[in-house]
Amino acid sequence: MSRSAADSFGTRLRQSVPGYLFLLPWLIGVLGLTVGPMVLSLYYSFTDYALFNTPAWTGLHNYTALFHDARYLHSLRVTFLYVAVSVPLEMTFALAIAVLLNRGLRGLAVYRALYYVPSLLGGSVAIALLWQQIFGSDGLLNHVLGLFGIEGHGWISEPGTALWTLIVLRVWQFGAPMVIFLAGLRQIPEDVMEAAEMDGANRWQRFWRVTLPLLSPVVFFNLVLQIIGAFQAFTPAYIISGGKGGPSDSTLFYTLYLYQQAFGNFRMGYAAAMAWVLLLIIAVFTGLNFVLGRTWVFYGDEGVRR
């Protein structure tokens, strides 16, 4: 290396040092709080580790044991049902509200903030406790039904309805996707809608053939985020069922069963294997969304259906 090249390299290095120093706290956080725990978790998933003992290597035993665990398989079914029902309902409700708000209502900022509040509070312990008061045997819903002569029952204490109360809670948290939908609707050019109207398209045709295709990238973005969030749902099921997943395991979400194994039975190796399987499941669904999205997600003018 020539002297001039060495001097140039030294100058660039000295200029880079302040940038790396500013990045250092972030790098320490990523390595110490994210990458490091992930690597340890992957290692523990191949061991028999009960928190208070030395991890003993068992290979794939934890992963094979999962599929012989009846409660684990049941938690998968409960979680898949929750995701399959709650995500489409939440997306539909969020889009409907966004379309209504996009009509130029007075005080739009106030409505937008009010509708966003459930998304801020929906995953909290307080709201889960409130949900118990609404859907309990002596809850608000049964009192309202009693005014119309309808006999209520314990919505969260019966296996047939407990999961559906959590689905309703998920749909109630429509604020975040609604705000994103509203932002997307505001980006649709007015001249495109006016041209469709001049061509004789009615309101439904304009929505189905113009608005929705042009909004498809936003729909795709919301869909991916909501599926990931639904698979990770934990707090409402934990609070409402008292951490048991009852009644009769009807609210035994995947994450709740993982928590039970890790911090109830101290089977850290088994729980780590569950965590990595969940990561794989989410990755598969995300990948499928990207593959299938090529058939219905449009960008620019190609989104307008003829």
For each residue, the residues with C-beta under 8 A, 3 or more apart:
1: 5 6 9
2: 5 6
3: 6 7
4: 7 8
5: 1 2 8 9
6: 1 2 3 9 10
7: 3 4 10 11
8: 4 5 11 12
9: 1 5 6 12 13
10: 6 7 13 14
11: 7 8 14 15
12: 8 9 15 16
13: 9 10 16 17
14: 10 11 17
15: 11 12 18
16: 12 13 19 20
17: 13 14 20 21
18: 15 21 22
19: 16 22 23
20: 16 17 23 24
21: 17 18 24
22: 18 19 25
23: 19 20 26 27
24: 20 21 27 28
25: 22 28 29
26: 23 29 30
27: 23 24 30 31
28: 24 25 31 32
29: 25 26 32 33 34
30: 26 27 33 34 35
31: 27 28 34 35 36
32: 28 29 36
33: 29 30 36 37
34: 29 30 31 37 38
35: 30 31 38 39
36: 31 32 33 39 40
37: 33 34 40 41
38: 34 35 41 42
39: 35 36 42 43
40: 36 37 43 44
41: 37 38 44 45 272 275 276
42: 38 39 45 46 272 276
43: 39 40 46 47 55
44: 40 41 47 49 55 268 269 272
45: 41 42 62 63 269 272 273 275 276
46: 42 43 57 58 59 60 62 269 273
47: 43 44 55 56 57 58 62 269
48: 53 55 56 58 61 62 269
49: 44 53 55 56 267 268 269 272
50: 53 266 267 268 269
51: 266 268
52: 266
53: 48 49 50 56
54:
55: 43 44 47 48 49 269
56: 47 48 49 53
57: 46 47
58: 46 47 48 61 62 269
59: 46
60: 46 63 64
61: 48 58 64 65
62: 45 46 47 48 58 65 66 269 270 272 273
63: 45 60 66 67 273 277
64: 60 61 67 68
65: 61 62 68 69 270
66: 62 63 69 72 270 273 274 277
67: 63 64 72 73
68: 64 65
69: 65 66 72 73
70: 73 74
71: 74 75 249 252 257
72: 66 67 69 75 76 257 274
73: 67 69 70 76 77
74: 70 71 77 78 249 252
75: 71 72 78 79 245 249 252 253 254 256 257
76: 72 73 79 80 254
77: 73 74 80 81
78: 74 75 81 82 163 249 250 251 252 253 254
79: 75 76 82 83 231 233 253 254
80: 76 77 83 84
81: 77 78 84 85 163
82: 78 79 85 86 163 166 167 170 230 233 253
83: 79 80 86 87 227 230 231
84: 80 81 87 88
85: 81 82 88 89 167
86: 82 83 89 90 166 167 170 171 230
87: 83 84 90 91 170 223 226 227 230
88: 84 85 91 92
89: 85 86 92 93 167 170 171
90: 86 87 93 94 170 171 173 174 177 226
91: 87 88 94 95 177 219 222 223 226
92: 88 89 95 96
93: 89 90 96 97 171 174
94: 90 91 97 98 174 175 177 178 181 222
95: 91 92 98 99 177 178 181 219
96: 92 93 99 100
97: 93 94 100 101 115 174 178
98: 94 95 101 102 178 179 181 182 185
99: 95 96 102 103 181 185 207 211
100: 96 97 103 105
101: 97 98 105 108 111 112 115 178 182
102: 98 99 182 185 186
103: 99 100
104: 108
105: 100 101 108 111
106:
107: 110 111
108: 101 104 105 111 112
109: 112 113
110: 107 113 114
111: 101 105 107 108 114 115
112: 101 108 109 115 116 179 182
113: 109 110 116 117
114: 110 111 117
115: 97 101 111 112 118 174 175 178 179
116: 112 113 119 120 175 176 178 179
117: 113 114 120 121 175
118: 115 121 122 172 173 174 175
119: 116 122 173 174 175 176
120: 116 117 175
121: 117 118 124 126 127
122: 118 119 127 169 170 172 173
123: 127 173 235 236
124: 121 127 128 235
125: 128 129 235 239
126: 121 129 130
127: 121 122 123 124 130 131 169 236
128: 124 125 131 132 169 235 236 238 239 240
129: 125 126 132 133 239
130: 126 127 133 134
131: 127 128 134 135 156 165 169 236 239 240
132: 128 129 135 136 139 156 239 240
133: 129 130 136 139 140
134: 130 131 139 140 141
135: 131 132 139 141 154 155 156 165
136: 132 133 139 142 154 155 156 157
137: 142 152 153 154 157
138: 142 143
139: 132 133 134 135 136 142 143 152 155
140: 133 134 143 144
141: 134 135 144 145 152 155
142: 136 137 138 139 145 146 152 153 155
143: 138 139 140 146 147 152
144: 140 141 147 148
145: 141 142 148 150 151 152
146: 142 143 149 150 151 152
147: 143 144
148: 144 145
149: 146
150: 145 146
151: 145 146
152: 137 139 141 142 143 145 146 155
153: 137 142 158 161
154: 135 136 137 157 158
155: 135 136 139 141 142 152 158 161 162 164 165
156: 131 132 135 136 161 162 165 240
157: 136 137 154 162 247
158: 153 154 155 161 162 247
159: 162 247 248 250
160: 250
161: 153 155 156 158 164 165
162: 155 156 157 158 159 165 166 240 241 246 247 250 251
163: 78 81 82 166 167 250 251
164: 155 161 167 168
165: 131 135 155 156 161 162 168 169 240
166: 82 86 162 163 169 170 233 236 237 240 251
167: 82 85 86 89 163 164 170 171
168: 164 165 171 172
169: 122 127 128 131 165 166 172 173 236
170: 82 86 87 89 90 122 166 167 173 230 233 236
171: 86 89 90 93 167 168 174
172: 118 122 168 169
173: 90 118 119 122 123 169 170 176
174: 90 93 94 97 115 118 119 171 177 178
175: 94 115 116 117 118 119 120 178 179
176: 116 119 173 179 180
177: 90 91 94 95 174 180 181 222 225 226
178: 94 95 97 98 101 115 116 174 175 181 182
179: 98 112 115 116 175 176 182 183
180: 176 177 183 184 218 221 222
181: 94 95 98 99 177 178 184 185 215 218 219 222
182: 98 101 102 112 178 179 185 186
183: 179 180 186 187 218
184: 180 181 187 188 215 217 218
185: 98 99 102 181 182 188 211 215
186: 102 182 183
187: 183 184
188: 184 185 192 193 210 211 214 215
189: 192 193
190: 193 194
191: 194 195
192: 188 189 195 196 210 214 304
193: 188 189 190 196 197 206 210 211
194: 190 191 197 198
195: 191 192 198 199
196: 192 193 199 201 205 206 209 210 304
197: 193 194 200 201 206
198: 194 195
199: 195 196
200: 197
201: 196 197 205 206 209 210
202: 205 206
203: 206 207
204: 207 208
205: 196 201 202 208 209 210
206: 193 196 197 201 202 203 209 210 211
207: 99 203 204 210 211 212
208: 204 205 211 212 305
209: 196 201 205 206 212 213 304 305 306
210: 188 192 193 196 201 205 206 207 213 214 304 305
211: 99 185 188 193 206 207 208 214 215
212: 207 208 209 215 216 219
213: 209 210 216 298 303 304 305
214: 188 192 210 211 298 303 304
215: 181 184 185 188 211 212 218 219
216: 212 213 219 220 296 297 298 303
217: 184 220 221 297 298 299
218: 180 181 183 184 215 221 222
219: 91 95 181 212 215 216 222 223 297
220: 216 217 223 224 289 293 297
221: 180 217 218 224 225
222: 91 94 177 180 181 218 219 225 226
223: 87 91 219 220 226 227 289
224: 220 221 227 228 286 289
225: 177 221 222 228 229
226: 87 90 91 177 222 223 229 230
227: 83 87 223 224 230 231 282 285 286 289
228: 224 225 231 232 282 286
229: 225 226 232 233
230: 82 83 86 87 170 226 227 233
231: 79 83 227 228 254 278 281 282 285
232: 228 229 255 278
233: 79 82 166 170 229 230 236 237 253 255
234: 237 238 253 255 256 259
235: 123 124 125 128 238 239
236: 123 127 128 131 166 169 170 233 239 240
237: 166 233 234 240 241 245 251 252 253 255 256
238: 128 234 235 241 242 243 256 259
239: 125 128 129 131 132 235 236 242
240: 128 131 132 156 162 165 166 236 237 251
241: 162 237 238 244 245 246 247 251 252 256
242: 238 239 246
243: 238 256 259 260 264
244: 241
245: 75 237 241 249 250 251 252 253 256 257 260
246: 162 241 242 249 250 251 252
247: 157 158 159 162 241 250 251
248: 159
249: 71 74 75 78 245 246 252
250: 78 159 160 162 163 245 246 247
251: 78 162 163 166 237 240 241 245 246 247 256
252: 71 74 75 78 237 241 245 246 249 256 257
253: 75 78 79 82 233 234 237 245 256 257
254: 75 76 78 79 231 257 258 274 278
255: 232 233 234 237 258 259 278
256: 75 234 237 238 241 243 245 251 252 253 259 260
257: 71 72 75 245 252 253 254 260 261 274
258: 254 255 261 262 271 274 275 278
259: 234 238 243 255 256 262 263 264 271
260: 243 245 256 257 263 264 265
261: 257 258 264 265 267 270 271 274
262: 258 259 265 266 267 268 271
263: 259 260 266
264: 243 259 260 261
265: 260 261 262 270
266: 50 51 52 262 263
267: 49 50 261 262 270 271
268: 44 49 50 51 262 271 272
269: 44 45 46 47 48 49 50 55 58 62 272 273
270: 62 65 66 261 265 267 273 274
271: 258 259 261 262 267 268 274 275
272: 41 42 44 45 49 62 268 269 275 276
273: 45 46 62 63 66 269 270 276 277
274: 66 72 254 257 258 261 270 271 277 278
275: 41 45 258 271 272 278 279
276: 41 42 45 272 273 279 280
277: 63 66 273 274 280 281
278: 231 232 254 255 258 274 275 281 282
279: 275 276 282 283
280: 276 277 283 284
281: 231 277 278 284 285
282: 227 228 231 278 279 285 286
283: 279 280 286 287
284: 280 281 287 288
285: 227 231 281 282 288 289
286: 224 227 228 282 283 289 290
287: 283 284 290 291
288: 284 285 291 292
289: 220 223 224 227 285 286 292 293
290: 286 287 293 294
291: 287 288 294
292: 288 289 295 296
293: 220 289 290 296 297
294: 290 291 297
295: 292
296: 216 292 293
297: 216 217 219 220 293 294
298: 213 214 216 217 302 303
299: 217 302 303
300: 303
301: 304
302: 298 299
303: 213 214 216 298 299 300
304: 192 196 209 210 213 214 301
305: 208 209 210 213
306: 209
